[in-house]
Amino acid sequence: MMDALSETLRVVRLVGAIFINARFTAPWCYQSPAAGSVAPLLEPGAEKVVIFHLITEGECYAELANAPPLRLVAGDAIVFPQGDAHRMSSAPGVAPAAGGRLAEMLSRRPRQLAYGGGGPTTRLVCGYLACDDRLARLLLAGLPPLLRVNVRGSDAGAWLEASVRYALAEARSPRPGGAGVLAKLAEVLFIEVLRLYMNSHGEERTGWLAGVSDRIVGAALNSLHQQPAHAWTLDELARSAGTSRSVLAERFQHLVGSSPIQYLTQWRMLLAANLLRRSNAPLARIAEDVGYQTDTAFSRAFRREYGSPPAAWRRHQAAHAPVQ
């Protein structure tokens, strides 16, 4: 049975890459700008870019404005859900190195970085995931500015780290396909971080990932994602989740931030946008696929969410799609 997270990741296009492979020796400091400012360089046309780092050797610190430095060790993966500017350093307070122009640095990927004062070595890789802004708001809602997990505690962790090392070596070889492997690994690493975070944090969390992890809300989300075109009622959804409508409504609102039926509409519109962007299916077919009996009702709902009718939105997307 497909769960809500798997279904979400299946239907919505994600684009990832590992773009820096770094070897630093203490003292060192690497300044990472806000994700929004580097998005056009990393993935032209992307609505949202999320930056993440994986520490593969040694230790270091992550520093965000107005937050205490966070010590990281080998195996730690960190994600910045809101795309905040941050520093990675050998110790708090080290001044960042003066770097070259970012566009030049990212012209070849993955970029090899090596610098520092000759002390203890830290190795890390930097990657990103680009996606639809609405999907990012859905997946990352309720998360802290900096999210950390250690992948070495998971079954997939050793395989992931070994695969990243292998793919980075392959990316430097003349054999084709290395960049494509790295891109897929970036996506897998990001998803594994989200899964580990879901399993390792307690009941105080709110947001979509917390809802997926919850027994009641997660069951309701699974039902909605498995049958988005079904004419769900709150009573029927509560029965599928094994609870009362009042408990479901209250818990869903608390964790996800909307009612189940409001969420269903938002998810249907994400599905519709995905179909409009990636297929030539007629509007009537898309309307039916996402649960609307008439083009008029579908167009009205889509315009409320995206600000323009589906046909006009599709034309705009096609006209502004990045050249492959």
N, C-alpha and C positions, 0 to 999 in steps of 0.2 A: 504493500500500500504506500503510495507516494505521500510524504508529509509536506506541510506547507512550505518549509524552507527549501526542500528539494524542488518542489513545483515552481516556486518563485524563481529560483536560480535556473530552472530549465527553460522557462518561457521568455525571460527578459535577457537581452544581450548584455554580457559583461565582456570587457576588454581589459586585459592585464598585461603587465610587462615588468621584468626586473631590469632596472636601468642603471644601477651603480653597483659595482663590486669593489669593496674598499678594504684596504689593509692600512691601519693606522698604528703608529707607535707613540706612546705617551712622551710629552704632553701633546694633545691635539684637540681640536674642536671643529665641528662641521655644522654650519648654519643652513637649515632647510627653510626656504621661504614658504609662505602660505600656499596651500595647494591650488587655490584659485588663480594665483599669479603664474604658476608654472603649467597649468592645465593645457594652454594652447601649444606649449612646446612638447608636452608628453603625449597628448592625444588630441589633435586638432578636431574641433567639433563636439568634443565631449561636454556634456552638461555638468558632470560632477566627477572629480578625481579624488580618490582617497589614497593617501600615502601610507606605506607601512615599511618597517625595517625588521630584519632577522639577524640576531647576533649569532655568529657561527663559531667564534673563538674569543676568549678573553672576557673582559667586562668593560662597561662604560656607564655613562649617565645620560639620561634624557632630561631636558629642561624646557619647561613651558613657562610663559610669562605668568607671574602671580601664583606659581605653584612650586612646592619644594622639589629639588632634583630627585629623580628616581633612578636608583642603581639597577643596572641590567646585567645579566650574566649570560653565558653561552646557552643557546636554546631559547632565549626569550624572543618573542615576536611582539612588536608594538604597532598599534594602529592609531591614527589620529582622525576619528570619525568626523570632526568638524573642520578638518583641514587646517588646523592652526600652525602658524610658524613655530619652529622649535629648534633646539640645538642638541646635537649629540657630541659628547666630549669625554675625555679621559678622566676629568675631575671637574666638579662645579667651579665656575668662575674663570675657566680658561678662555682666553680671547679667541674668537673664530679666525681661521686662516683667511687671508685675502685670496679670493678665488677669481678665476677667469669668468668670462661671460657665460651665462648658463646655457644659452643657445648653442655655443660652441662646445661646451662640455657634454651636452646631450646629443651631439650630432652623430656619435657612434655609440651603439648600445650592445651589450652593457659596458658602460664606461669604467675603465680600471682607474681607481684612485689609490695612491700610496703616498703618505706623507706623515710627518710627526717628528718628535724629538729623539727618537732612537730608544725609548724605554719599552715597557711591556706592550705586546702586540694585541690589538683588537681587530677582528675581521667581522664585517657586516655586509649585508646586501640590502639595497633599497629597491622597493617595487611600488607599483601603483595599481589600482583598479579603477576603471572608468565605467560609468553607467548613467542611466537616466536619473535626473535629479529627483523625480518622485520615488523611484525605487530606492535611492540612497536615503531619502527621508523615512521611508518605510523600514528598511533594514536597520538603520543606525539610530532610530529614535530612542531616546532614553539612555544612550550610552555616554560615558564620561568623555572628557576631552582627550584623554589618553587611555587606551585599553591595552593591557598586557596579559599575555599567557606564555607559559613555557611549553613549547611543542615537544620537548624531550620526554614529557610525561604522558604522551599519547602514543597509541599503537602506530599511528601514521608518522610520528615525529622523526624517527630515525630514517625512514624511507624518504621523507620529504627533504631532510637536510642532505642526505647522500645524493638525491636526485638533483637538487639545486647545485651542489658542487660539480656533479657530472655535467650538467647542462651548461654551467658557466665555462667549463673547460671546452666543451663542444662549440660554444659560441665563438671561441677564438680560433677554431680549426677551420680549414677550407671546406669541410663537408657541409652541404646544405642542410637546413632544417633546424639548426641550433636555436635561432631566435624564436621559432615557433614553439619548440619544447619549453623554452624559458617562459613564454607568454602563458602557456597552459599551467605551468608550475606556479606562476604568480597567482593565477585564479584559485588553484587548489590550496595553496598556502593561505590565502585570504579566507577562504571558506572554512578551512580547518581551524583557523584562529577564532572565527565566529562560533563554530561548534564547541570548541573548548571553553570559550567564555560562557556560553549558554549553560554548560554543565558544571561550571566551577563557581558560580556566583549565586547568592542566596535570594530569599524572597523579597528583599527590600527593593529590588530592581523593578523598573517599569519600562515599557517600550515593547515594540513588536517582537523582538527576540525573547523577552521575558514572557510574552503571551504564548509564543510557540512552545516554550518550556513548561508552561502551566498545564496541569492535567485537564482542567475544564476548558479553558480558553484555547489551548492547543488542539483539543478534539474538535471544537467548533471551527477553528481556522482550517484544520484538515478537511472538514466537510465542505466548507466554502470553496477551498482551492480545488478539491476533486470534482465538484459540480458547480462551477460558477454560473452556468446558464440556468440552473434550477431556480424556481420561484420560491426561495426560502422565506419562511416566516420565523419569527422569534421562537414560537412554540416548537416548531419542527426542529429547529437548530438546537434548542435546549434538550430535546429528547435524544438527538444524536450525540450530545455531549454528556448525557446521563445526569442532568441536573434540572433545576427549575428555571423558568424564564427570568425570574427576578434575580437569582444568583448569577446566571450567565450574563445578564445585562449589566449588573453592577461590576462584576469582575472584569468583563471585557472592556468596559469604559475605563476602569482604573488602570488596566495594564496597557491597552492599545491606544486609548485616548479618543475613541469614537464608539458608537453603537455598532453591533454586528451588521445591521442592514446598511448603515453608512459605509462601513468598511467594505462590504460586498460591492457597493457601487464604485468605490475607489479602485478596488481590485479589477472589476470589469473594465474600467476605463484604462488601466494599465495594460490589460490584455488587448484591448481594442487598439491602443496606440502602437503596441508591439506588432500587431497584425497589419495595421495601416502602413507602418514603416518598412516592414520586411516582406510583404506579399502584395500581389496585385488583385487580391480577392475583392469582389464587389461589396459595396457598403451593406447591401441587404444581407449578404452572407455573414459578414463580420457582426452585424447587429444581432443576428440569430445566434451566432456562436457564443456571444457574451450575454445572452439572456434577454434581448429586447425583441418584441413581437413586430414592431414597426420601425422603419427608418427614422420617422419623425421623433419618436421617443428616444431612440439612440442618439440622434443628432443633438437633441436638447440636452441630454445628460453629458455628452462629450463636450459640448460648448461650455457648459457650466464648469467643467473640470479644466479644460485646456484653453479656453478663451476664443476658440474659433470652431466652425463646423468641421466634421471629420474630413470631408473632401478637400477643403482649403488647407487644413493642417497637413494632410498627406502631400499636397503639392509643395507646400513650404519645405517640408522635410526632404523631399526629393531634390528640390532646387539647392538646398544648403548641405546636402550630404557630402562628406569629405571624399575626395577623389582617391580611389583605391590604386 
